[in-house]
Amino acid sequence: MNPLIAPDARSHGARTALSVNLNKVALLRNTRHLGIPSVTRAARLVLEAGAQGITVHPRPDGRHIRAHDVHELAALLKDWPQAEYNIEGNPLHNLMDLVREVRPHQATFVPDAEGQFTSDHGWNLPADVVTLRPLIDECHALGVRVSLFMDPLPEAMRFAREAGADRVELYTEAYARAYGTPDQDAVLARYVAAGQAALAAGLGLNAGHDLNRDNLTTLLRAVPGVLEVSIGHALIADALELGYAETVRDYQRCIQRAFDPRA
């Protein structure tokens, strides 16, 4: 038995859901004033191909996803009641206004600075609990599930639960960077431990950042009970070569292999 695979890794629910992050579609669109590529068209195509959700991360500077995209996607998703809508961002910046207006299925709180190039760290817990708790309570009052973007620190998971979070999203850039190197197993073990700690604290578990078709299956085989992966940059890059539909199907095959090695 692989020592990195938790014995109960597959005992916490159904197969991992794939949520497609559409930020990079919007980034390309924003380089011209023609409205192409269409963010809503991309959403429809990936949902038709079998994605279980849509993720967007509207930043205050509007460099990619913008407020109108958030609303247009919410309208589109009314035709897809089985799909989930996840909006990411810093609740101290522009996220909460959008959550109040749209009421997505999930709000993922990310501690980004304004103008930050990309997300690169999780919340500092327990220090941020006081800040996060009232915002999480507000989301719950709106009927919105909350996930906290977190580094793989097992000791922090109980504080995420104390803050009121429903889930945590493990920030997987360190794993992606170590994948295929001599450090892979040691780094992956940190994610296994963090995932186990999250489950023990009563949290649901998501994962995302720099996941791709090469490293996704290994992560899901090892880390217990991942409910959702949010993938954007690599998936959209793959779609430039393969098309949206075949790319989504290939990521779904990567997920299936984690649950059934014969797939």
URURZI-V517112 format. One record per helix or strand of 3 or more residues. SS is the DSSP state (H for helix, E for strand). FROM is the first residue (numbers start at 1). LEN is the number of residues. Records with the same first field share a line. If there is no record, write none. Layout:
SS->FROM-LEN + FROM-LEN
This chain:
E->17-5 + 53-4 + 84-6 + 106-4 + 145-6 + 167-5 + 204-5 + 226-6
H->23-7 + 39-10 + 67-11 + 95-8 + 129-13 + 154-9 + 173-6 + 184-17 + 216-7 + 233-10 + 244-16
